[in-house]
Amino acid sequence: PGLADWLIRVPNTLRQRWWYESGIGRMAARERADVLLMPANHAARRGPVPQVVVIHDVNFLTAPGTYERAQTRYLTWSYRRAVRDADAVITVSQFSKSEISRHLGVDPAAIDVVYSGLRPPLDGVPAEAPLDQPYALWVGATEVSKNVGLLVDAWSTRAPADLRLVIVGPPGRDHATLVARSAALGGRVSIRGAVDESELERWYRHAAVFLFPSRTEGFGFPPLEAMLRGVPVVAANAGSLPEVLGDAALFHDPDDPAGLTTQVERLGQDDALRSRQIKRGLERAARFQWGRAGADTAAVLRAAATSPRRR
């Protein structure tokens, strides 16, 4: 990151640390809170009010080298503080639970798994497809850990199943490299960048297949969001993805572009397989409800409020 990035990051980090070290504890005491829910990986300094901390993943430790060193050092320090000062820890998958336990030294018995929910598809979206030809879709920030380069590898010599590859999402640290590589592929790959919710909904709904080759994920919203819209999914057999997606996705090795190509072409050639995967995807996505996630989280909060598990 350049100087401008650091001039933004450093003050923001200092404000964040003040909030966690002092601000939120004072507010909890003033409001006479029974328990604190800390939903974003960091914790308040330990005080009289018990707290439940949600740690979504430790991907910066699971996939070393794919995050900036300064960021990794800060997050490692802060997450270790969080699990030290938490009365209970929630995470979003069994995979994340095992990684938190392994990297942060937390007793697995002190970690509760609460699966996230999905928002329903957006209403009032124009029906027209965003592209006038069939396409394979990827959604997310173009970060190194997302392994988007594998998709470009798969499209480097030809378009599997005659599909254009469309990459949608905000630019990350791998963005410039992907743009440069894609420019040489004769229009087989389109990088759309960040879009609003309405446009994203259109990209999801009209995709022929959704691709998700991440090397590690704590949960993995985008493939489930595609399933919810009746789009078959091809994903890497890595991180939480086999656990979360189950038999509703076709899997490939995250280092094997040919394996990804094979799965895409199977869906293009086998109508029965395609129909089966769409049906399985709709059933799988329906399992992830925010009402259930809220009830499970409330149970952990009640337990922490009545019998805090101080470590």
C-alpha positions as CSV (number, residue, x, y, z in Angstrom):
1,P,0.0,0.0,0.0
2,G,1.1,3.6,-0.7
3,L,1.4,6.5,1.6
4,A,-2.2,7.6,1.1
5,D,-3.4,4.1,2.2
6,W,-1.3,4.3,5.4
7,L,-2.5,7.8,6.2
8,I,-6.0,6.3,6.2
9,R,-5.3,3.0,7.9
10,V,-3.2,4.1,10.8
11,P,-5.8,6.6,12.3
12,N,-8.6,4.2,11.6
13,T,-6.7,1.4,13.4
14,L,-6.0,3.7,16.4
15,R,-9.7,4.6,16.6
16,Q,-10.6,1.0,16.4
17,R,-8.3,0.0,19.2
18,W,-9.6,2.8,21.4
19,W,-13.1,1.6,20.9
20,Y,-12.2,-2.0,21.8
21,E,-9.8,-1.2,24.6
22,S,-12.0,1.5,26.3
23,G,-15.0,2.8,24.5
24,I,-17.3,-0.2,24.3
25,G,-16.6,-1.3,27.8
26,R,-17.6,2.1,29.2
27,M,-20.8,2.0,27.1
28,A,-21.7,-1.6,28.3
29,A,-21.2,-0.5,31.9
30,R,-23.3,2.6,31.4
31,E,-26.1,0.7,29.8
32,R,-25.9,-2.1,32.4
33,A,-25.6,-4.7,29.7
34,D,-26.0,-8.4,30.6
35,V,-23.7,-9.6,27.8
36,L,-21.8,-8.2,24.9
37,L,-22.0,-9.6,21.3
38,M,-18.8,-8.7,19.4
39,P,-19.7,-9.8,15.8
40,A,-16.6,-8.8,13.9
41,N,-13.5,-10.8,15.0
42,H,-12.3,-8.3,17.7
43,A,-13.1,-8.2,21.4
44,A,-13.5,-5.5,24.1
45,R,-10.9,-5.6,26.8
46,R,-12.1,-8.0,29.5
47,G,-14.3,-6.4,32.1
48,P,-17.3,-7.1,34.3
49,V,-19.7,-7.7,31.4
50,P,-19.2,-11.1,29.7
51,Q,-18.8,-11.1,26.0
52,V,-19.3,-13.4,23.0
53,V,-16.9,-12.9,20.1
54,V,-17.6,-14.0,16.6
55,I,-14.5,-14.9,14.7
56,H,-15.4,-15.7,11.1
57,D,-12.1,-17.2,10.0
58,V,-8.4,-17.0,10.3
59,N,-7.6,-17.1,6.6
60,F,-4.6,-14.9,7.1
61,L,-3.0,-17.8,9.1
62,T,-4.5,-20.7,7.1
63,A,-3.2,-19.3,3.8
64,P,0.1,-17.5,4.9
65,G,1.6,-15.2,2.3
66,T,-1.7,-14.2,0.7
67,Y,-2.2,-11.2,3.1
68,E,0.1,-8.3,3.8
69,R,2.7,-9.0,6.5
70,A,1.7,-5.9,8.6
71,Q,-1.9,-6.8,8.4
72,T,-1.2,-10.4,9.4
73,R,0.8,-9.3,12.4
74,Y,-1.9,-7.0,13.6
75,L,-4.7,-9.4,13.1
76,T,-2.8,-12.2,14.8
77,W,-2.2,-10.0,17.8
78,S,-5.8,-8.7,17.9
79,Y,-7.4,-12.1,17.4
80,R,-5.3,-13.7,20.2
81,R,-6.4,-10.9,22.5
82,A,-10.0,-11.5,21.4
83,V,-10.0,-15.2,22.3
84,R,-8.2,-14.5,25.6
85,D,-10.8,-11.9,26.7
86,A,-13.9,-13.8,25.3
87,D,-16.3,-15.8,27.5
88,A,-17.4,-17.7,24.4
89,V,-16.4,-17.8,20.8
90,I,-18.7,-18.3,17.8
91,T,-17.6,-19.1,14.3
92,V,-19.3,-19.9,11.0
93,S,-18.2,-23.5,10.1
94,Q,-16.5,-26.6,11.5
95,F,-13.5,-25.8,9.3
96,S,-13.1,-22.3,10.9
97,K,-13.5,-23.9,14.3
98,S,-10.6,-26.3,13.7
99,E,-8.4,-23.5,12.2
100,I,-9.2,-21.1,15.2
101,S,-8.3,-23.9,17.6
102,R,-5.1,-24.8,15.7
103,H,-3.8,-21.3,15.1
104,L,-5.0,-19.4,18.2
105,G,-4.8,-22.2,20.8
106,V,-8.5,-22.3,21.7
107,D,-10.1,-25.3,23.2
108,P,-12.6,-26.6,20.6
109,A,-15.1,-27.1,23.3
110,A,-15.1,-23.3,23.9
111,I,-16.1,-22.6,20.2
112,D,-19.7,-22.8,19.0
113,V,-20.5,-23.1,15.3
114,V,-23.4,-21.0,14.1
115,Y,-23.9,-21.1,10.3
116,S,-24.8,-17.8,8.6
117,G,-28.0,-17.2,6.8
118,L,-28.7,-15.8,3.3
119,R,-30.7,-12.8,2.2
120,P,-33.5,-13.5,-0.2
121,P,-33.0,-12.4,-3.8
122,L,-33.5,-8.7,-4.5
123,D,-36.9,-7.7,-5.8
124,G,-37.7,-5.3,-8.7
125,V,-34.6,-6.2,-10.8
126,P,-34.8,-5.8,-14.6
127,A,-35.3,-9.1,-16.3
128,E,-32.8,-8.6,-19.1
129,A,-29.5,-10.5,-18.9
130,P,-26.5,-8.2,-18.4
131,L,-24.6,-9.9,-21.3
132,D,-25.8,-11.1,-24.7
133,Q,-24.0,-14.4,-24.5
134,P,-23.8,-17.3,-22.0
135,Y,-21.3,-16.8,-19.3
136,A,-19.6,-18.3,-16.2
137,L,-19.6,-16.0,-13.2
138,W,-17.3,-15.3,-10.3
139,V,-18.1,-12.8,-7.5
140,G,-15.9,-11.4,-4.8
141,A,-12.9,-9.1,-4.2
142,T,-10.0,-10.0,-6.4
143,E,-7.6,-11.0,-3.5
144,V,-4.8,-13.5,-3.9
145,S,-6.5,-16.0,-1.5
146,K,-9.5,-16.1,-3.8
147,N,-7.4,-17.9,-6.4
148,V,-9.1,-16.1,-9.3
149,G,-6.0,-16.6,-11.4
150,L,-7.0,-20.3,-11.7
151,L,-10.1,-19.2,-13.7
152,V,-7.9,-17.2,-16.0
153,D,-5.7,-20.2,-16.4
154,A,-8.7,-22.3,-17.4
155,W,-9.8,-19.8,-20.0
156,S,-6.2,-19.1,-21.3
157,T,-6.5,-21.2,-24.5
158,R,-10.2,-21.5,-25.1
159,A,-13.6,-20.9,-23.5
160,P,-14.8,-24.0,-21.6
161,A,-18.4,-24.9,-22.8
162,D,-18.2,-21.8,-25.0
163,L,-18.8,-19.5,-22.0
164,R,-17.3,-16.1,-21.4
165,L,-15.8,-15.8,-18.0
166,V,-17.1,-12.7,-16.1
167,I,-15.4,-11.5,-12.9
168,V,-17.5,-9.2,-10.7
169,G,-16.5,-7.5,-7.5
170,P,-14.4,-4.8,-6.0
171,P,-10.7,-4.6,-6.9
172,G,-8.3,-6.4,-4.5
173,R,-4.6,-6.9,-4.5
174,D,-4.7,-9.3,-7.4
175,H,-6.8,-7.1,-9.6
176,A,-4.1,-5.4,-11.7
177,T,-2.5,-8.8,-12.5
178,L,-5.9,-10.3,-13.5
179,V,-6.7,-7.3,-15.8
180,A,-3.4,-7.6,-17.5
181,R,-3.7,-11.3,-18.1
182,S,-7.3,-11.1,-19.2
183,A,-6.6,-8.4,-21.8
184,A,-4.5,-10.9,-23.8
185,L,-7.3,-13.5,-24.1
186,G,-9.3,-12.1,-27.0
187,G,-12.5,-11.2,-25.1
188,R,-12.9,-14.6,-23.4
189,V,-12.6,-13.0,-20.0
190,S,-14.5,-9.8,-18.8
191,I,-13.6,-8.0,-15.6
192,R,-16.6,-5.9,-14.5
193,G,-15.4,-4.7,-11.2
194,A,-17.6,-3.4,-8.4
195,V,-21.4,-3.1,-9.1
196,D,-24.5,-2.1,-7.2
197,E,-26.9,-4.7,-5.7
198,S,-29.3,-4.5,-8.7
199,E,-26.6,-5.2,-11.3
200,L,-25.1,-8.0,-9.1
201,E,-28.5,-9.6,-8.9
202,R,-28.8,-9.7,-12.7
203,W,-25.3,-11.2,-13.0
204,Y,-26.2,-13.9,-10.6
205,R,-29.6,-14.8,-12.1
206,H,-28.5,-15.2,-15.7
207,A,-25.2,-17.1,-15.1
208,A,-24.8,-20.5,-16.8
209,V,-22.5,-21.6,-14.0
210,F,-21.0,-20.1,-10.9
211,L,-17.3,-20.7,-10.1
212,F,-15.5,-20.4,-6.7
213,P,-11.9,-21.6,-6.7
214,S,-10.9,-20.1,-3.3
215,R,-8.0,-21.8,-1.5
216,T,-9.6,-21.1,1.9
217,E,-12.9,-19.8,3.1
218,G,-14.4,-19.6,6.5
219,F,-17.9,-19.9,5.1
220,G,-18.4,-18.8,1.5
221,F,-21.5,-16.7,0.7
222,P,-21.2,-16.2,-3.1
223,P,-21.7,-19.9,-4.1
224,L,-24.7,-20.2,-1.8
225,E,-26.1,-17.0,-3.2
226,A,-25.8,-18.5,-6.7
227,M,-27.5,-21.7,-5.6
228,L,-30.3,-19.7,-4.1
229,R,-30.9,-18.3,-7.6
230,G,-30.9,-21.7,-9.4
231,V,-27.3,-21.5,-10.7
232,P,-25.2,-24.6,-10.6
233,V,-21.8,-24.3,-8.8
234,V,-18.3,-25.5,-9.4
235,A,-16.0,-24.9,-6.4
236,A,-12.6,-25.8,-5.0
237,N,-12.5,-28.7,-2.6
238,A,-10.7,-26.4,0.0
239,G,-11.5,-24.7,3.2
240,S,-15.1,-24.8,4.4
241,L,-16.5,-25.2,0.9
242,P,-17.1,-29.0,0.9
243,E,-18.7,-28.7,4.3
244,V,-21.0,-25.8,3.4
245,L,-21.8,-26.7,-0.2
246,G,-22.0,-30.5,0.3
247,D,-23.1,-32.5,-2.8
248,A,-24.8,-29.4,-4.3
249,A,-21.5,-28.3,-5.9
250,L,-19.1,-30.1,-8.3
251,F,-15.6,-29.8,-6.9
252,H,-12.0,-29.5,-8.3
253,D,-8.6,-29.2,-6.8
254,P,-7.7,-25.6,-6.3
255,D,-4.4,-26.0,-8.3
256,D,-6.0,-27.8,-11.2
257,P,-7.5,-25.6,-14.0
258,A,-8.1,-28.7,-16.2
259,G,-10.2,-30.2,-13.4
260,L,-12.3,-27.0,-13.2
261,T,-12.7,-27.0,-17.0
262,T,-13.9,-30.6,-16.9
263,Q,-16.6,-29.8,-14.3
264,V,-17.8,-26.8,-16.3
265,E,-18.0,-28.9,-19.5
266,R,-19.9,-31.7,-17.7
267,L,-22.6,-29.2,-16.7
268,G,-22.8,-27.9,-20.3
269,Q,-23.1,-31.4,-21.8
270,D,-25.3,-33.3,-19.3
271,D,-28.7,-31.8,-18.9
272,A,-29.7,-34.3,-16.2
273,L,-26.6,-33.5,-14.1
274,R,-27.3,-29.8,-14.5
275,S,-30.9,-30.2,-13.4
276,R,-29.9,-32.3,-10.4
277,Q,-27.2,-29.8,-9.3
278,I,-29.7,-26.9,-9.5
279,K,-32.2,-28.8,-7.4
280,R,-29.6,-29.8,-4.9
281,G,-28.4,-26.2,-4.8
282,L,-31.8,-24.8,-4.1
283,E,-32.3,-27.3,-1.3
284,R,-28.8,-26.6,0.2
285,A,-29.2,-22.8,0.2
286,A,-32.6,-23.1,1.9
287,R,-30.8,-24.6,5.0
288,F,-29.1,-21.3,5.7
289,Q,-31.6,-19.1,7.5
290,W,-30.9,-16.0,9.5
291,G,-33.7,-16.9,11.9
292,R,-32.0,-20.1,12.8
293,A,-28.6,-18.3,13.1
294,G,-30.2,-15.7,15.4
295,A,-31.7,-18.3,17.7
296,D,-28.4,-20.2,17.9
297,T,-26.5,-17.0,18.7
298,A,-29.1,-16.0,21.3
299,A,-28.6,-19.4,23.1
300,V,-24.8,-18.8,23.3
301,L,-25.4,-15.2,24.6
302,R,-27.8,-16.5,27.3
303,A,-25.3,-19.1,28.4
304,A,-22.5,-16.5,28.5
305,A,-24.6,-14.1,30.5
306,T,-25.6,-16.7,33.1
307,S,-22.4,-18.8,33.4
308,P,-19.5,-17.0,31.7
309,R,-16.7,-19.4,30.5
310,R,-13.7,-17.5,31.6
311,R,-10.4,-18.9,30.3
